[in-house]
């Protein structure tokens, strides 16, 4: 059980970067960007082909990030200058990226099992410095010695990277450009009346969103040991599930709280899916069904709770109103009785 939760937490923290990209497009820009399914694979494909060719994996990962930025910018150009519907522009780019990704890889998948990736280097560093043995000794002391992970390096490194991206995103959204992007998502006509170039803001926002998605795809490929042309199918649903779960559980009062909620939602989503797949009658092929059920529950539960609270508030106000009427009637009766006794 501990190993399953550890693995889910590790995968969830990587997918959290993708979820933050989805949050930027869907929540900040109010743009249903389906480019995510393609740009996720683009990041994986570019980093995989570069690593397999002997390029430093950290450089390959950064190149993948910029490739995702370019894909997002093209989607923005299709929508703003091409005057194509936002949903359709994302679909068109997603379809185009499928062929582009095949061109990049020259085959449906690339294996990275026998090559040095960013994670193998980090794992080797933790093993050489004795950090893995330190954490494993601590787990053995608390009674978890039977299910020790292979390395702690990936988890600790990804927590650091994800939190850095989270804080940079928070800071960016509080800058003048970031506030303009947020305003564009809230009311594009209003921000345009203030002489803001909304077309450029949409392009920039979508570029940043897909840059995070491609970065996450690159890391997932290196963690899993392969890049596959079909690995991006359903990524947009996973990202939305993470955003919705995080917002429902942790709230959205501030940007900093919301981005943290998205990270938490991604981790919880992965843990829930992992626990669900341990049920005997569920199979790995049921993962999409589990995702759909999780999203439905996450969407409907807060509304049901809100409706229940609203009913209680209405009942309380009705009871207070009736008690006030009764009190008023009692006071009038007492006054009438006093007047009769005086007469």
ZIPEHU-V68192 format. One line per field, one symbol per residue. burial: b if it has 24 or more other ideal C-beta (glycine too) atoms within 12 Angstrom, else e. Layout:
BEGIN
burial->???
END
This chain:
BEGIN
burial->eeeebbbbbbbbbbbbbbbbbbbbbbbbbbbbbbbbbbbbbbbbbbbbbbbbeeeebbebbbbbbbbbbbbbbbbbbbbbeeeeebeebbbbbbebbbebbbebbeeebbebeebebbbbebbeebeeeeebeebbeeeeeeeeeeeebebbbbbbbbeebbeebbeebbebbeeeebebbbbbbeebeebeeeebebeebbbbbbbbbbbbbbbbbbbbbbbbbbbbbebbebbbbbbbbbbbbbbbbbeeeebeebbbbbbbbbbbbbbbbbebeeeeeeeeeebeebbeebbeebeeeeeeeeeeeeeeeeeeeeeeeeeeeeeeeeeeeeeeeeeeeee
END
